Amino acid sequence: MDWDIIDFFIAGALLSSAGFALRTVFFKVTPVRKQVVFTIIILLTLILIWVELAVGIL
């Protein structure tokens, strides 16, 4: 892999935004069922974007 400094910034921004979104869900959403649904959506989105940026599968 030929990683550039921009790749690390993008990965950091992606992980930070996912972490902020998860923190917001845990503190703002009260029903546990909704927390689980939003957490799954955020994590699946994170994985999909990560895979697409890493290898371009889709």
N, C-alpha and C positions, 0 to 999 in steps of 0.2 A: 504494500500500500504506500502510496505517495501522499501523505497527509500534509496539508498546508496549514498555516496558522488560521486561515479563514474557516477551515473545517472544524477546528477546536472552538472557535467563537460561535459557529452555528450550532454545534452540539451543546455547548454551554447554554445558549439561548433557548434551545429546544427543551433541555432538561429543567432549566429554571422556570420556564413558562408552564411546563407540566406540573412542577412542584407547587408553584403559586396557585394553579388551578385546583389541584388536589387540596391544598390548605384552605382555599376559599370554600370548596365543597364541604369539608369537614367542619368548618366553623359557621357557615351560613345556612346549610340545608339541615333541617331538623329530622325528618323521618329517615330512619336507617335504610329503608328500602330504596329511597331516592338517592341516598349517599352511595349505595352500592352500584346503582345503575349509572350514576354520573362518574364514579370512579372507573368502572369498566369502560365507559365511553372514552374517557380521557386517556386511559392506558392503551386502549386499542388504537386510538388516534396517534399517540406517541410512537407506538411500535410500527404502525403503517408508514408514518413520515420517516422514521429512522431507517427502515428497510429501503424505502424508496430513495432516500438520499445516499445510503451506503452502497447499494448495488444496482439500483434501478430495475428492480424486478417487474414492477407494474407499468 
